Amino acid sequence: MTPKEYNLAVDEFSDNIFRFALKHLKNEMSAKDIVQETFAKVWSKHEEINAEKVKSYLFTTAYHAIVDWVKKEKRSGDIEQSKEQHWNGGHEHDLSEVLNEALERLPEIQKSVVLLRDYEGYNYAEIAEITQLSESQVKVYIFRARKTLQNYLKRLELVI
């Protein structure tokens, strides 16, 4: 990949990687750090990377950086545990807020594959490559995640 192609990749994908990291980490500064770390790693290997596959390489690198960050934060105990919120009938809730809360309840791997599929638009093969899972595992995780989200939203309907 040439420096020009690298700069185009930065322009084209930095926002997507930031959104992906932010959905996982819920911390703007950490998400920016992930973006910076991702592009630094890509730059250090830019001569070895095929420009046509840079998007996949970027998301793979970002995914691994996010996983490492989450592991490190869990060890240090800095991640806030999300508390279950009780919904009462008189409140109207923003749909994106409800979906974000539902996403937070998913295990990390399910959350990752759902975000890659439904938010970033990757196909199953690309997600398998990014997460280093088999395509069947990706499909299973997405199915389970969607089922969990569906059940969570149905429970909310009964409460509201």
N, C-alpha and C positions, 0 to 999 in steps of 0.2 A: 504494500500500500504506500502510495506517495504521500508526502506532507499535505498536498492539496486535497487528496482523497480523505485523509485523516481530518482535516479542517471541515470538509463537507459532512463527514460523519458526526463531528461535534455539533455542527449547526442542526443537522437533521434529527439526531437521536438523544441529545442531552436532556431535553424536556421530558421525553418518554421515560428515560431511565430515572430521572428525578421523581416523576409521578409514581413509578413502580416502587422505588425505594421508600418514598413518603407513605404509600399505602401500607407498607410493611412496618416501618419504624415509627410512624406517627411523630416524627421529630424532624423539623425542617433542616436544622444544622447537620444532623446525622445523615439525612438524605443527600444534602449537598456534599458531604464528605465522601459518601459512597460514589456519587457521580465523579468527583475529582479523582478518587482512587481508581475507578474503572477506566477513565480516560488516560490516567498516568500509566496504568498497566498496559493498555492498548498501545500507547505511544512507545513504550519500551520494547514492544515486539512488532511495531508497525511494518517492518520490512518482511516479516514472516507471514503476515496476515493478508489473505486475499480480500480485496476491496468489496467483492460481491458478497462475501460472507461476514462483513464487519458487524452488521446488526445482530446476528446470532452470537458472535463472539462478544460483543458489548453486553448483551443481556445475560449471557453465561457468566461473564466476569462479574457483573453487578449482582447476580443471584448469589454467587459464592461469597462475595463481599458482605452481602446482607446476612447470609447464614452465619458467617464468622462473627459479624457484629452482634447478632442475637445471642449466639453462644457465649461470647465474651460478656455481654451485659447480664445474662442470666447468672453467670458465675459470680459477677460482682454484685448482683442483687439490685441493680439500678433500674430495671424495667418495672414500671408500675403495673400492678395486677389490675386488670379491668374488673370493676365491680358490676354485679348484675343490677341493672336499673329496673325499677318497677314502673310500669306504664299505667297511668290512670285514664279513665274514659274521657275526661274533659279536655285532654291535651291533644293538639294536632302536632304531628311530628314530620319533619322533613324526610322525604323518602331516602335521600342520599345518606342522611344521618343514620337512619334505621339500617340501611344496607351496610354502611361502614361498621356499625356495631355488630351486625351479624357476621361480617367477614372477620372481625377480631376474635370471634369465638371459634374459628376454624383452626385446626393444627397448621403449623407453618407451611408444610409441604402442600396441603390442600389449598391454602390461601394463595401460595405462589402459582400453582397451576391454573387456578381460576382467574387470577389477575392476568397472567400471561395469555390465557385463552380469551376471556371476555372483555378485558380492558385494553389489551395490547394487540389482540387479533392474530396471535400465532396459531398455526395449525398443530395437530398432535405431534407430528414428527419433529417440528421445530422445538416444541416444549420438551420433548424427550431428550433432544440434543442439549438443550440449555440446562436441564435439571439432572441430566445423566441417569434418567430412568428409561424403562422400556416404554414403547408406545402404549402397550396394554395397561401398564401401571398408571400412566398419565390419564388414560380414559377412566380407570377405576377411581383415581383420586378426584377427578373432576365430577364424576357421577356422585360420589359420596359427599363431596362438598356441596354440590347443588341440592342434594337431598337434605342435608343438614340445614342449609339456608332456607329451603322450602318449609321444613318443619318449624324453624324458628319464626318465620314470617306468619305461618298459620297460627302458632301460639299467640303471637302478638295480636292477630285479628280477634281471637277469642277474648283477650284482655281488653282490647279497645272496644 
